Amino acid sequence: MNLQPLPVLTRSHLFAVAFFGLFIFLLYQMTNLLTPLLTPLIWASILALALYPIYRKLVRLLNGKRGIASAIMTFAALVLIIGPAVTLLIILVKQAVDIYQWTSATIQTGRLAELWTQFTSSFVDKLLAHPALVGLDIKSMVIKGIGNISSSLAGQIGSILKNSVILVVDVLIMLIALFFFFRDGEAYYNTVTDLLPFTKKHKDAIAQKFVDTFSAVINGVFLIALLQGFMTGIGFFLFQIPFAIFWGFLAAALALLPVGGAALVWLPGAAYLYLTGSTPSGVLLIVWGVLFVTLPDNFLKPLIIGRKAKIPTFVLFIALLGGLQAYGILGILFGPIIVTLLTVFVKIYREEFSDQRISPAHPS
């Protein structure tokens, strides 16, 4: 009996090759379509996830009218979050311009060098006279550093003003996306999870870990950073340090760093008060900074992130620092999420595969 050889390529093989080839091509084209819109879409998704618990309560109050609830939540986000953020940006740009103009004027007139001599106390003179620092021109280094910072600041301001039209377009895209993320977010979630080749138990574990980490990072990093920046700005305003809003914003940005944080702003502010003769104000600003700026960071952040997301402190440090290096400001969120999701996948691997052993064959 002659057996016919099986064909190398069957109809099902050709279908699979054609299907997945076109599927990958379409995914690539979709990536190209989404890349220019990625930033507003990411921020819209972050806002939607952060505000979704409130949205669900609103849907229940409106007897399941998701469209109306989505419109209300989008408008509330515009008025309470996006609007104040844009207003703050305008004030920051104005104060940044004022700082740049002041710095440029003091450098050109030599006033900055005079201020250095005026502010340098006998203690600082003795410190700079140390043998290890004799060969260093600290004054020139400081003046040059301030000049570089101010010129970089001017470049950033020019970029903000130049891209103001793009900023408006991004805000509009973010608002539209935010509405649909509220209204259809659960449908999008179900579609994505249905594509995952995992059991329902594993899907639920991954989703729960993601939600826990996201809420922990939002509450334990971003909100605490905003609180630290706000309290730093209030302290600078109370003790009459110029450009308090700008320094408060800078403190909030630096508070996202795992090391140093907002103290990199309020400590130099206290030193400025001390060197200008306002010693009591400088001491009070240090007390203010310790009690109302640093303590919330030292106690609340590890408590919120560590307990809810269950990330060891050292791993959290690596996740935050590595996230900043790899993804910029969004890395503060992406870093811990990547680490926690990886732990879930390791757990799934151990449950599914680590207990499986290849038993040696025994002769019968």
C-alpha positions as CSV (number, residue, x, y, z in Angstrom):
1,M,0.0,0.0,0.0
2,N,1.6,3.3,-1.1
3,L,1.2,6.2,1.3
4,Q,0.9,9.7,-0.3
5,P,3.4,12.1,1.4
6,L,1.7,14.9,3.3
7,P,2.1,18.3,1.6
8,V,4.7,20.6,3.2
9,L,2.3,23.6,3.1
10,T,-1.3,23.0,3.8
11,R,-4.2,25.5,3.4
12,S,-4.2,26.0,7.1
13,H,-0.5,26.8,7.1
14,L,-0.9,29.4,4.4
15,F,-3.9,30.9,6.2
16,A,-1.9,31.2,9.5
17,V,1.1,32.8,7.7
18,A,-1.1,35.3,5.9
19,F,-3.3,36.1,8.9
20,F,-0.4,36.7,11.4
21,G,1.6,38.5,8.8
22,L,-1.2,41.0,8.1
23,F,-2.0,41.1,11.9
24,I,1.6,42.1,12.7
25,F,1.6,44.6,9.9
26,L,-1.6,46.2,11.1
27,L,-0.3,46.3,14.7
28,Y,2.8,48.1,13.4
29,Q,0.7,50.6,11.5
30,M,-1.5,51.2,14.6
31,T,1.6,51.9,16.6
32,N,2.6,54.5,14.1
33,L,-0.9,56.1,14.4
34,L,-0.8,56.2,18.2
35,T,2.8,57.3,18.7
36,P,2.1,61.1,18.1
37,L,-0.8,60.8,20.5
38,L,0.9,58.7,23.1
39,T,1.5,61.4,25.7
40,P,-2.1,62.8,26.0
41,L,-3.4,59.2,25.9
42,I,-1.2,58.1,28.7
43,W,-2.2,61.1,30.9
44,A,-5.8,60.5,30.0
45,S,-5.5,56.8,31.1
46,I,-3.8,57.9,34.4
47,L,-6.5,60.4,35.2
48,A,-9.2,57.8,34.3
49,L,-7.7,55.2,36.5
50,A,-7.2,57.6,39.4
51,L,-10.7,59.0,39.2
52,Y,-12.5,55.7,38.3
53,P,-13.7,54.9,41.8
54,I,-15.5,58.3,41.9
55,Y,-16.9,57.6,38.5
56,R,-18.4,54.3,39.5
57,K,-20.1,55.9,42.5
58,L,-21.5,58.6,40.2
59,V,-22.8,56.0,37.7
60,R,-24.7,54.4,40.6
61,L,-26.2,57.7,41.6
62,L,-27.3,58.3,38.0
63,N,-28.9,54.9,37.7
64,G,-26.4,53.5,35.3
65,K,-26.3,56.5,32.9
66,R,-22.6,56.1,31.9
67,G,-22.6,58.7,29.2
68,I,-23.8,61.5,31.5
69,A,-21.5,60.4,34.3
70,S,-18.5,60.4,31.9
71,A,-19.3,63.9,30.7
72,I,-19.6,65.1,34.3
73,M,-16.3,63.5,35.3
74,T,-14.5,64.8,32.3
75,F,-15.8,68.4,32.9
76,A,-14.8,68.0,36.6
77,A,-11.3,66.9,35.6
78,L,-11.1,69.9,33.3
79,V,-12.2,72.4,36.0
80,L,-10.5,70.9,39.1
81,I,-7.3,69.4,37.7
82,I,-6.4,70.5,34.1
83,G,-7.5,74.1,34.5
84,P,-5.6,74.8,37.7
85,A,-2.6,73.0,36.2
86,V,-2.6,75.3,33.1
87,T,-3.0,78.4,35.4
88,L,-0.1,77.2,37.5
89,L,2.0,76.7,34.4
90,I,1.3,80.3,33.3
91,I,2.4,81.6,36.7
92,L,5.5,79.3,36.7
93,V,6.5,80.6,33.2
94,K,6.2,84.2,34.4
95,Q,8.2,83.6,37.6
96,A,10.8,81.5,35.6
97,V,11.2,84.5,33.2
98,D,11.7,86.8,36.2
99,I,14.3,84.5,37.7
100,Y,16.2,84.3,34.4
101,Q,16.2,88.0,34.0
102,W,17.4,88.6,37.5
103,T,20.1,86.0,37.2
104,S,21.3,87.4,33.8
105,A,21.4,90.9,35.2
106,T,23.3,90.0,38.3
107,I,25.9,88.0,36.3
108,Q,26.4,90.8,33.7
109,T,26.7,93.6,36.3
110,G,29.0,91.5,38.6
111,R,26.4,91.8,41.3
112,L,26.4,88.0,41.8
113,A,30.1,88.1,42.7
114,E,29.4,90.9,45.1
115,L,26.5,88.9,46.6
116,W,28.9,85.9,47.0
117,T,31.4,88.1,49.0
118,Q,28.5,89.6,51.0
119,F,26.9,86.3,51.9
120,T,30.2,84.4,52.7
121,S,30.5,84.2,56.4
122,S,33.7,83.5,58.4
123,F,32.7,79.9,58.7
124,V,32.5,79.5,54.9
125,D,35.8,81.3,54.6
126,K,37.5,78.8,56.9
127,L,35.8,75.9,55.0
128,L,37.1,77.1,51.7
129,A,40.5,77.6,53.1
130,H,40.7,73.8,53.9
131,P,43.8,72.2,52.1
132,A,41.5,69.9,50.1
133,L,39.7,72.9,48.6
134,V,42.6,75.4,48.1
135,G,42.9,74.6,44.4
136,L,39.2,75.0,43.7
137,D,37.6,78.3,42.6
138,I,34.3,77.7,44.3
139,K,33.0,81.2,43.6
140,S,33.5,80.9,39.8
141,M,32.0,77.4,39.8
142,V,28.9,78.6,41.6
143,I,28.5,81.6,39.3
144,K,29.0,79.5,36.2
145,G,26.6,76.9,37.4
146,I,23.9,79.5,38.0
147,G,24.5,80.9,34.6
148,N,24.1,77.5,33.0
149,I,20.9,76.8,35.0
150,S,19.4,80.1,34.0
151,S,20.2,79.7,30.3
152,S,18.8,76.1,30.3
153,L,15.7,77.5,32.1
154,A,15.3,80.1,29.3
155,G,15.5,77.4,26.7
156,Q,12.8,75.4,28.5
157,I,10.6,78.5,28.7
158,G,11.0,79.2,25.0
159,S,10.0,75.6,24.3
160,I,6.9,75.9,26.4
161,L,5.8,79.1,24.7
162,K,6.7,77.8,21.2
163,N,4.7,74.6,21.7
164,S,1.6,76.3,23.3
165,V,-0.5,75.4,20.3
166,I,0.5,71.7,20.6
167,L,-0.2,71.8,24.3
168,V,-3.8,73.0,23.6
169,V,-4.3,70.2,21.1
170,D,-2.9,67.6,23.5
171,V,-5.3,68.8,26.2
172,L,-8.2,68.5,23.8
173,I,-7.1,65.0,22.8
174,M,-6.7,64.1,26.5
175,L,-10.3,65.3,27.3
176,I,-11.8,63.3,24.4
177,A,-9.9,60.2,25.4
178,L,-10.8,60.7,29.1
179,F,-14.5,60.7,28.3
180,F,-14.3,57.5,26.3
181,F,-12.0,55.9,28.9
182,F,-14.6,56.6,31.6
183,R,-17.6,55.4,29.4
184,D,-16.0,52.4,27.7
185,G,-13.1,51.6,30.0
186,E,-14.5,48.3,31.3
187,A,-15.2,47.1,27.8
188,Y,-11.6,48.0,26.8
189,Y,-10.3,46.1,29.8
190,N,-12.4,43.0,29.1
191,T,-11.2,43.0,25.5
192,V,-7.6,43.1,26.5
193,T,-7.9,40.5,29.3
194,D,-9.8,38.1,27.0
195,L,-6.7,38.0,24.7
196,L,-4.4,37.0,27.6
197,P,-3.8,33.2,27.6
198,F,-4.2,32.9,31.4
199,T,-6.7,31.4,33.7
200,K,-9.3,33.7,35.3
201,K,-7.4,33.4,38.6
202,H,-4.2,34.6,37.1
203,K,-5.9,37.4,35.2
204,D,-7.6,38.6,38.5
205,A,-4.2,38.4,40.3
206,I,-2.5,40.5,37.6
207,A,-5.3,43.1,37.5
208,Q,-5.4,43.4,41.3
209,K,-1.7,43.8,41.6
210,F,-1.8,46.5,38.9
211,V,-4.6,48.4,40.6
212,D,-2.9,48.2,44.0
213,T,0.4,49.4,42.7
214,F,-1.1,52.2,40.7
215,S,-3.2,53.5,43.6
216,A,-0.2,53.2,46.0
217,V,2.1,55.1,43.7
218,I,-0.5,57.8,42.9
219,N,-1.3,58.3,46.6
220,G,2.2,57.6,47.9
221,V,4.3,59.5,45.3
222,F,2.4,62.0,43.3
223,L,0.0,63.3,45.9
224,I,2.7,63.4,48.6
225,A,5.0,65.2,46.2
226,L,2.3,67.8,45.5
227,L,1.8,68.2,49.2
228,Q,5.5,68.8,49.8
229,G,5.7,71.3,47.0
230,F,2.6,73.1,48.3
231,M,4.0,73.3,51.9
232,T,7.4,74.4,50.6
233,G,5.7,77.2,48.6
234,I,3.7,78.2,51.7
235,G,6.8,78.3,53.8
236,F,8.7,80.4,51.3
237,F,5.7,82.8,51.0
238,L,5.4,83.1,54.8
239,F,9.1,83.9,55.2
240,Q,9.2,86.2,52.2
241,I,11.5,84.3,49.9
242,P,11.0,85.6,46.3
243,F,9.3,83.4,43.6
244,A,7.6,81.2,46.2
245,I,5.4,79.4,43.6
246,F,8.3,78.6,41.4
247,W,10.3,77.1,44.3
248,G,7.3,75.2,45.5
249,F,6.9,73.7,42.0
250,L,10.6,72.8,42.0
251,A,10.2,71.2,45.4
252,A,7.3,69.1,44.2
253,A,9.4,67.9,41.2
254,L,12.4,67.1,43.3
255,A,10.2,65.3,45.8
256,L,9.7,62.6,43.2
257,L,13.4,61.7,43.5
258,P,14.2,58.8,45.9
259,V,17.1,60.7,47.5
260,G,17.2,64.4,48.6
261,G,13.7,65.3,47.6
262,A,12.1,68.7,48.6
263,A,14.9,69.3,51.1
264,L,17.1,70.2,48.1
265,V,14.9,73.4,47.9
266,W,13.9,74.3,51.4
267,L,17.3,73.8,53.0
268,P,19.0,76.3,50.6
269,G,16.0,78.6,51.3
270,A,16.8,78.5,55.0
271,A,20.5,79.1,54.2
272,Y,19.5,82.1,52.1
273,L,17.6,83.6,55.0
274,Y,20.5,83.0,57.4
275,L,23.1,84.5,55.1
276,T,20.9,87.6,54.5
277,G,20.7,88.2,58.2
278,S,17.2,86.7,58.9
279,T,18.5,84.1,61.3
280,P,15.2,83.6,63.2
281,S,13.3,83.1,59.9
282,G,16.0,80.7,58.7
283,V,15.6,78.6,61.8
284,L,11.8,78.7,61.6
285,L,12.0,77.6,57.9
286,I,14.1,74.6,58.9
287,V,11.5,73.7,61.5
288,W,8.7,74.2,59.0
289,G,10.6,72.0,56.4
290,V,11.2,69.2,58.9
291,L,7.7,69.1,60.3
292,F,5.5,69.9,57.3
293,V,7.6,68.8,54.3
294,T,10.0,66.0,55.1
295,L,8.0,64.1,57.7
296,P,5.1,63.3,55.4
297,D,7.6,61.9,52.9
298,N,9.5,59.8,55.3
299,F,6.4,58.2,57.0
300,L,3.5,58.3,54.6
301,K,5.3,57.2,51.3
302,P,6.8,53.9,52.6
303,L,3.6,53.2,54.5
304,I,1.3,53.7,51.5
305,I,3.5,52.2,48.8
306,G,5.2,49.4,50.8
307,R,2.1,48.0,52.4
308,K,-0.4,48.2,49.6
309,A,1.9,47.3,46.7
310,K,4.1,45.1,49.0
311,I,7.4,46.2,47.5
312,P,10.5,46.0,49.6
313,T,12.1,49.4,50.3
314,F,15.3,48.6,48.3
315,V,13.4,47.3,45.3
316,L,11.1,50.3,45.5
317,F,14.2,52.6,45.4
318,I,15.5,50.8,42.3
319,A,12.1,50.8,40.6
320,L,11.7,54.6,41.1
321,L,15.3,55.5,40.2
322,G,15.4,53.2,37.2
323,G,11.9,54.3,36.1
324,L,13.1,57.9,36.1
325,Q,16.1,57.1,34.0
326,A,14.2,55.0,31.5
327,Y,10.9,56.8,31.1
328,G,11.3,60.2,32.5
329,I,8.6,61.6,34.9
330,L,6.2,58.8,34.0
331,G,8.8,56.3,35.2
332,I,7.8,57.1,38.7
333,L,4.6,55.3,37.9
334,F,5.9,52.7,35.4
335,G,8.9,51.5,37.5
336,P,6.9,50.1,40.5
337,I,4.2,48.7,38.2
338,I,6.7,46.8,36.1
339,V,8.4,45.4,39.2
340,T,5.1,44.3,40.8
341,L,3.7,42.8,37.6
342,L,7.0,40.9,37.2
343,T,6.6,39.4,40.7
344,V,3.1,38.3,39.7
345,F,4.4,36.6,36.6
346,V,7.2,34.9,38.6
347,K,4.5,33.6,41.0
348,I,2.5,32.3,38.1
349,Y,5.5,30.6,36.7
350,R,6.3,28.9,40.0
351,E,2.7,27.7,40.4
352,E,2.5,26.4,36.8
353,F,6.0,25.1,36.0
354,S,8.3,24.9,39.0
355,D,6.6,21.9,40.5
356,Q,6.7,20.0,37.2
357,R,9.6,17.6,37.0
358,I,10.7,15.2,34.3
359,S,10.6,11.8,35.8
360,P,13.4,9.5,34.7
361,A,12.3,6.5,32.6
362,H,12.4,3.1,34.4
363,P,12.5,-0.2,32.7
364,S,9.3,-2.1,33.0
